[in-house]
Amino acid sequence: MIPRVCKFALVFAVALFYSLVIFNNVTDYNSNYQFIRHVLMMDSTFPGNHGMWRAMNSPAVHTAFYISIILWETVTMMLCWWGAIRLLRAATSTAIAFHQAKSIAIVGLTMSLLMWLVAFLIVGAEWFLMWQSKSWNGQEAAFRMFMVVGTILIFLVLPDPDQQP
């Protein structure tokens, strides 16, 4: 029973994290919008780099990128809340029922991993050369969240002791 409660609690924590992220992105829209804007404009990358042709200077594109990230976070949050509730409801059920209850949480955590990997580490860091910026570099935070969520996902998909033959 303890591993089941731990799995629920960790998925719950990720859902709570995304709830606060979305709250912050909506109530303090401009702070993270500025981050997106500067990354897309590539205005703090190394001087004279040959990748500047990739820069996007349109405020409409900046807004579209930022809103798409907020929507991605919202879907992730909803899936994690739904997954956490399913895990809690199945906590005292059979091993098969608890295993089946993991599916939505697995999708939610995977959505989170994809956001940190694709949006921040691939598109932001590599395509828009965010890694070159001292002031607008979110690689460490993205990597940290990728590892936290990845560790939770690995723990979640591990068989529970009562599933062992």
KEFI-702496 format. One record per residue (C-alpha): residue number from 1; residue in one letter; x, y, z. Coordinates in Angstrom, 2 decimals. Layout:
<mivos>
   num   residuo        px        py        pz
   NUM         A         X         Y         Z
...
</mivos>
This chain:
<mivos>
   num   residuo        px        py        pz
     1         M      0.00      0.00      0.00
     2         I      2.84      2.44      0.74
     3         P      4.23      2.40     -2.83
     4         R      0.72      3.12     -4.14
     5         V      0.31      6.10     -1.81
     6         C      3.75      7.35     -2.83
     7         K      2.88      7.06     -6.52
     8         F     -0.35      8.98     -5.97
     9         A      1.43     11.66     -3.91
    10         L      4.10     12.24     -6.57
    11         V      1.59     12.55     -9.41
    12         F     -0.49     14.84     -7.17
    13         A      2.63     16.98     -6.60
    14         V      3.23     17.32    -10.35
    15         A     -0.42     18.33    -10.83
    16         L     -0.02     20.92     -8.07
    17         F      3.21     22.18     -9.65
    18         Y      1.51     22.72    -13.01
    19         S     -1.45     24.41    -11.31
    20         L      0.93     26.96     -9.80
    21         V      2.87     27.36    -13.06
    22         I     -0.34     28.13    -14.94
    23         F     -1.51     30.47    -12.16
    24         N      1.79     32.36    -12.38
    25         N      1.74     32.45    -16.18
    26         V     -1.77     33.91    -16.17
    27         T     -1.48     36.33    -13.22
    28         D      2.04     37.49    -14.13
    29         Y      1.79     37.00    -17.88
    30         N      4.52     39.45    -18.82
    31         S      7.37     37.84    -16.83
    32         N      7.46     34.58    -18.75
    33         Y      6.32     36.28    -21.95
    34         Q      9.54     38.30    -21.79
    35         F     11.52     35.07    -21.45
    36         I      9.85     33.59    -24.55
    37         R     10.24     36.86    -26.46
    38         H     13.97     37.14    -25.77
    39         V     14.64     33.48    -26.57
    40         L     12.78     33.75    -29.89
    41         M     14.46     37.05    -30.81
    42         M     17.85     35.54    -29.92
    43         D     18.89     39.01    -28.75
    44         S     21.25     37.77    -26.05
    45         T     23.06     35.04    -28.01
    46         F     26.73     35.33    -28.91
    47         P     27.45     38.36    -31.08
    48         G     27.88     37.54    -34.75
    49         N     26.63     33.95    -34.52
    50         H     25.56     32.50    -37.85
    51         G     22.20     31.25    -36.57
    52         M     20.55     34.66    -36.31
    53         W     18.48     33.92    -39.40
    54         R     16.34     31.76    -37.11
    55         A     15.31     34.69    -34.90
    56         M     11.61     35.51    -34.74
    57         N     10.89     39.16    -34.04
    58         S      7.12     39.19    -34.42
    59         P      5.13     39.88    -31.21
    60         A      2.31     37.77    -32.69
    61         V      4.67     34.78    -32.97
    62         H      5.93     35.39    -29.41
    63         T      2.34     35.43    -28.15
    64         A      1.45     32.28    -30.10
    65         F      4.48     30.44    -28.69
    66         Y      3.69     31.54    -25.14
    67         I     -0.01     30.68    -25.36
    68         S      0.84     27.26    -26.85
    69         I      3.12     26.58    -23.88
    70         I      0.40     27.64    -21.43
    71         L     -2.10     25.38    -23.22
    72         W      0.41     22.48    -23.15
    73         E      0.89     23.07    -19.42
    74         T     -2.89     23.17    -18.93
    75         V     -3.43     19.83    -20.67
    76         T     -0.56     18.35    -18.65
    77         M     -2.05     19.70    -15.42
    78         M     -5.52     18.31    -16.16
    79         L     -4.11     14.88    -17.06
    80         C     -2.02     14.80    -13.88
    81         W     -4.98     15.79    -11.68
    82         W     -7.15     13.19    -13.40
    83         G     -4.38     10.60    -13.08
    84         A     -3.82     11.40     -9.40
    85         I     -7.53     11.04     -8.65
    86         R     -7.64      7.71    -10.48
    87         L     -4.61      6.48     -8.51
    88         L     -6.17      7.56     -5.22
    89         R     -9.47      5.83     -6.04
    90         A     -7.64      2.62     -6.98
    91         A     -5.21      2.66     -4.05
    92         T     -7.06     -0.08     -2.17
    93         S     -8.14     -1.99     -5.27
    94         T     -6.57     -5.05     -6.85
    95         A     -3.12     -4.90     -8.41
    96         I     -4.66     -5.03    -11.88
    97         A     -7.07     -2.16    -11.12
    98         F     -4.28     -0.01     -9.70
    99         H     -2.06     -0.78    -12.68
   100         Q     -4.86      0.22    -15.07
   101         A     -5.41      3.44    -13.10
   102         K     -1.86      4.53    -13.94
   103         S     -2.57      5.14    -17.64
   104         I     -3.80      8.75    -17.45
   105         A     -0.98      9.74    -15.09
   106         I      1.53      8.15    -17.47
   107         V      0.15     10.26    -20.32
   108         G      0.23     13.42    -18.19
   109         L      3.80     12.86    -17.06
   110         T      4.84     12.06    -20.63
   111         M      3.26     15.33    -21.79
   112         S      5.36     17.10    -19.18
   113         L      8.55     15.39    -20.31
   114         L      7.82     16.23    -23.94
   115         M      7.29     19.89    -23.09
   116         W     10.60     20.24    -21.27
   117         L     12.44     18.23    -23.91
   118         V     10.85     19.60    -27.08
   119         A      9.86     23.18    -26.20
   120         F     12.80     24.09    -23.98
   121         L     15.75     21.77    -24.63
   122         I     15.27     21.21    -28.37
   123         V     13.44     24.26    -29.73
   124         G     14.59     26.85    -27.19
   125         A     18.09     25.69    -26.39
   126         E     19.17     24.30    -29.73
   127         W     17.09     25.94    -32.46
   128         F     17.01     29.40    -30.89
   129         L     20.45     28.94    -29.27
   130         M     19.17     29.71    -25.78
   131         W     22.29     27.99    -24.44
   132         Q     24.32     31.01    -25.57
   133         S     22.37     33.43    -23.39
   134         K     23.52     34.37    -19.89
   135         S     20.28     36.14    -19.05
   136         W     17.57     34.15    -20.88
   137         N     18.77     30.57    -20.49
   138         G     16.22     28.11    -19.15
   139         Q     18.19     24.93    -19.80
   140         E     18.99     24.17    -16.16
   141         A     15.39     24.60    -15.05
   142         A     14.15     22.53    -18.00
   143         F     16.66     19.77    -17.31
   144         R     15.79     19.80    -13.60
   145         M     12.08     19.44    -14.35
   146         F     12.73     16.79    -16.99
   147         M     14.67     14.74    -14.44
   148         V     12.14     15.22    -11.63
   149         V      9.18     14.24    -13.79
   150         G     11.15     11.46    -15.50
   151         T     12.06      9.95    -12.14
   152         I      8.41     10.08    -11.05
   153         L      7.32      8.44    -14.31
   154         I      9.85      5.63    -13.88
   155         F      8.69      5.04    -10.30
   156         L      5.04      5.11    -11.38
   157         V      5.45      2.48    -14.09
   158         L      7.39      0.10    -11.86
   159         P      5.28     -2.91    -10.89
   160         D      3.83     -2.74     -7.40
   161         P      4.92     -5.40     -4.89
   162         D      1.54     -7.16     -5.14
   163         Q      1.96     -7.41     -8.94
   164         Q      5.13     -9.47     -8.62
   165         P      4.72    -13.17     -9.43
</mivos>
